[in-house]
């Protein structure tokens, strides 16, 4: 046990501490899905996150956003 303390634990405790990277939901989303969740689908500019809607099924979501999605292809 003493050997482990002197060879492993003490040198680790004396190392310079690096600040941890800030982890945000946006960074995690980008890392997993390779898509920026705050990028506008139409122009690519950064969006401001204002909130989430829960409880809508896929049909309801598509109906709410169909007109906006169609603007992209006009």
Secondary structure, 3 states (H helix, E strand, C coil): CHHHHHHHHHHHHCCCCCCCCCCCHHHHHHHHHCCCCCECCCCCCECCCCCCCCCCCHHHHHHHHHHHHHHCCC
